[in-house]
């Protein structure tokens, strides 16, 4: 992974290309654009999807023909997951995919070998639309409820089942500290017990809890805001939350949720 220092009003960017020479050339050209912050690179489509999920970039440069998933299917996969969706610029040697790319709402489509003036146009366009998105977000009320992006509660449960050491414990929802998902299993940490939830997804668990209390701070974490012990400044103007469980677990706050955290706690 290649990284550079974060500047003001930077555009966090992931590059995906299976040809190392092409990737290196684009990295080199983007050094002339201080507003572009390269936060990650990928050499196949599946890795590009993972980078998008983990890093939540503002912008992605995608090659069209990549192993695993091609650029078009990378865009589809990211759009389908319902989380943060970056803007996409397709960079490819083939022009026959342009119509499909724009049908998928790609921001731009540049042909290889990439011309510097053409790259400048694409990045200027990205700056405009990202700045507009930020302006609209800034104009919205800051005191948003935590439930803005939460699934609508079907039934707010006051009890949650937690499986631990072959036993089924019934835990008060207010005693849940946080939940996380790994390899398809949801682990729950509560006061006095840690174990596995019988819910299949974080979204499903969240939809059964009070959306004003349980906050999806990261795609892999759901936290009880009443059990946050400390907010820790992290790199690139981000934060981590130290919870008040026995291990004082530190949980990352995604880029998308950082603004809400600032508003909630007046940071």
C-alpha positions in Angstrom: 0.0 0.0 0.0 1.2 3.5 -0.9 0.4 6.4 1.3 1.1 10.1 1.4 0.5 12.8 4.0 -3.0 14.2 4.2 -3.5 17.7 3.0 -6.3 20.1 3.5 -9.5 19.2 1.6 -7.8 16.1 0.4 -9.6 13.5 -1.7 -9.0 10.0 -0.3 -8.3 7.7 -3.2 -7.8 4.0 -4.0 -6.2 2.8 -7.2 -7.0 -0.6 -8.7 -5.1 -2.1 -11.6 -3.7 -5.5 -12.2 -0.7 -4.2 -14.3 2.0 -3.0 -11.9 3.5 -0.7 -14.5 0.2 1.0 -15.1 -0.4 1.3 -11.4 3.1 2.8 -10.9 2.5 5.3 -13.7 -0.8 6.5 -12.3 0.8 6.8 -8.8 3.6 8.9 -10.4 1.2 11.1 -12.3 -1.0 11.7 -9.2 1.9 13.1 -7.3 1.3 16.3 -9.2 -2.1 16.6 -7.6 -1.7 17.5 -3.9 -5.4 17.3 -3.3 -5.3 13.5 -4.1 -4.4 11.4 -1.1 -3.6 7.8 -2.0 -4.9 5.6 0.8 -4.7 2.2 -0.9 -3.9 0.2 -4.0 -5.3 -3.1 -5.3 -4.2 -5.5 -8.0 -7.4 -7.3 -8.5 -11.2 -6.7 -8.3 -11.8 -8.5 -5.0 -9.0 -6.6 -3.3 -10.5 -3.4 -4.7 -13.8 -4.2 -3.1 -12.1 -4.9 0.2 -10.2 -1.7 0.0 -13.4 0.3 -0.6 -15.1 -1.4 2.4 -12.1 -0.9 4.8 -10.9 2.6 3.7 -14.2 4.2 2.6 -12.4 6.4 0.0 -13.9 9.4 -1.7 -12.7 8.3 -5.1 -11.5 5.1 -6.9 -9.6 4.7 -10.1 -10.5 1.4 -11.6 -9.0 -0.6 -14.4 -11.7 -2.4 -16.4 -10.1 -5.8 -17.0 -8.9 -7.2 -13.7 -8.8 -10.8 -12.3 -11.4 -11.8 -9.7 -13.9 -9.0 -10.6 -13.6 -6.6 -13.5 -14.0 -2.9 -12.9 -17.7 -2.9 -13.8 -18.5 -5.6 -11.3 -16.4 -3.9 -8.6 -18.7 -0.9 -9.0 -21.8 -3.1 -8.9 -20.5 -5.0 -5.8 -19.8 -1.8 -3.9 -23.1 -0.1 -4.9 -25.0 -3.3 -3.8 -23.7 -3.5 -0.3 -25.6 -0.4 0.9 -22.6 1.2 2.6 -20.4 4.1 1.6 -20.1 4.4 -2.2 -17.1 6.4 -3.6 -17.0 8.1 -6.9 -15.4 6.0 -9.7 -13.0 6.9 -12.5 -12.4 4.1 -15.0 -8.9 4.1 -16.4 -8.5 1.6 -19.3 -7.0 1.0 -22.7 -10.5 0.0 -24.1 -13.1 2.4 -25.1 -15.9 -0.1 -25.7 -16.9 -0.1 -22.0 -17.6 3.6 -21.8 -21.4 3.3 -22.2 -21.7 0.6 -19.6 -19.5 2.6 -17.2 -21.7 5.7 -17.5 -24.8 3.6 -17.1 -23.3 2.6 -13.7 -22.8 6.3 -13.0 -19.0 6.3 -13.3 -17.8 9.9 -12.7 -15.3 9.7 -15.7 -13.7 7.4 -18.2 -10.1 8.0 -19.2 -8.1 6.0 -21.8 -4.6 4.6 -21.4 -2.0 5.8 -21.9 -3.4 8.5 -19.7 -2.9 12.0 -21.0 -2.0 14.5 -18.2 -4.5 17.1 -19.4 -7.2 14.5 -19.5 -6.3 13.4 -16.0 -6.5 17.0 -14.8 -10.0 17.3 -16.2 -11.1 14.1 -14.5 -9.7 15.2 -11.1 -11.2 18.7 -11.5 -14.6 17.0 -12.0 -14.0 14.8 -9.0 -13.2 17.9 -6.9 -16.4 19.6 -7.9 -18.7 16.8 -7.2 -17.0 15.8 -3.9 -17.0 19.5 -2.8 -20.7 19.7 -3.6 -21.5 16.5 -1.7 -19.6 18.0 1.3 -21.4 21.3 1.0 -24.8 19.5 1.0 -23.8 17.4 4.0 -22.6 20.6 5.9 -25.9 22.3 5.2 -27.8 19.4 6.8 -28.6 19.6 10.5 -25.7 18.4 12.5 -27.8 17.1 15.4 -28.8 14.0 13.5 -30.2 11.1 15.4 -28.0 8.1 15.3 -30.7 6.3 13.5 -30.3 8.1 10.1 -28.6 5.2 8.5 -29.9 2.5 10.8 -32.5 -0.1 9.6 -36.0 0.8 10.8 -36.6 -1.1 14.0 -39.0 -4.0 13.5 -39.4 -4.6 17.2 -37.1 -3.0 19.8 -36.0 -5.9 22.0 -35.0 -5.4 25.6 -33.4 -8.8 25.8 -30.7 -10.4 23.7 -29.6 -14.0 23.6 -25.8 -14.6 23.8 -24.3 -18.1 23.5 -21.2 -18.7 25.5 -19.4 -21.9 26.6 -22.4 -24.0 25.5 -24.9 -22.0 27.5 -27.6 -19.5 26.3 -27.5 -16.3 28.4 -30.3 -13.7 28.3 -28.8 -10.2 28.5 -30.5 -6.9 28.9 -30.1 -4.8 25.7 -28.8 -1.9 27.8 -26.0 -4.1 29.0 -24.7 -4.7 25.5 -21.4 -2.8 25.1 -20.6 -3.6 21.5 -21.0 -6.2 18.7 -18.7 -7.0 15.9 -18.8 -9.4 12.9 -16.0 -11.6 11.7 -16.2 -14.5 9.2 -19.9 -14.3 9.3 -20.2 -14.7 13.1 -21.4 -11.8 15.3 -19.6 -11.6 18.6 -21.3 -9.7 21.5 -19.6 -8.1 24.5 -21.9 -7.3 27.4 -21.5 -6.6 31.0 -20.5 -10.0 32.6 -20.6 -12.1 29.4 -19.1 -12.4 26.0 -20.3 -14.7 23.3 -22.0 -15.3 19.9 -25.3 -13.8 18.8 -27.8 -15.8 16.9 -28.3 -12.9 14.5 -26.8 -13.4 11.0 -25.8 -9.8 10.3 -25.0 -6.6 12.1 -27.9 -4.9 10.3 -30.3 -7.5 11.6 -29.1 -7.1 15.2 -29.2 -3.3 14.9 -32.8 -3.4 13.5 -33.9 -5.0 16.8 -32.3 -2.5 19.1 -32.9 1.2 20.0 -31.5 3.2 17.1 -30.9 6.2 19.4 -28.5 4.1 21.6 -26.9 1.6 19.2 -24.7 3.2 16.6 -23.0 1.6 13.6 -19.7 3.4 13.9 -18.0 1.1 11.4 -19.2 -1.5 8.9 -18.0 -4.2 11.3 -19.0 -2.6 14.7 -22.2 -1.7 16.5 -21.6 0.2 19.8 -23.8 1.3 22.7 -23.1 5.0 22.9 -23.7 4.9 26.7 -20.8 2.5 27.1 -18.2 4.7 25.3 -15.4 5.4 27.8 -13.0 7.5 25.8 -12.7 9.1 22.3 -9.1 8.7 21.1 -7.8 10.9 18.2 -6.3 8.7 15.5 -4.3 9.2 12.4 -5.7 11.2 9.4 -8.2 13.2 11.6 -10.1 10.0 12.5 -11.0 8.6 15.9 -11.2 5.4 17.9 -13.6 4.6 20.7 -12.4 3.0 23.9 -15.3 1.0 25.3 -15.9 0.3 29.0 -15.7 -3.5 28.7 -13.1 -5.5 30.7 -10.5 -5.3 27.9 -11.2 -1.6 27.2 -11.6 -2.5 23.5 -10.7 0.2 21.0 -13.0 0.4 18.0 -12.4 2.4 14.8 -14.8 5.1 13.7 -15.3 5.0 9.9 -14.6 8.2 7.8 -18.3 8.4 7.1 -19.3 8.4 10.8 -16.5 10.8 12.0 -18.6 13.9 11.3 -21.5 12.4 13.3 -19.2 11.7 16.1 -17.9 15.3 16.1 -21.5 16.6 16.2 -22.7 14.1 18.8 -19.8 14.9 21.3 -19.1 18.5 20.1 -15.5 17.6 19.2 
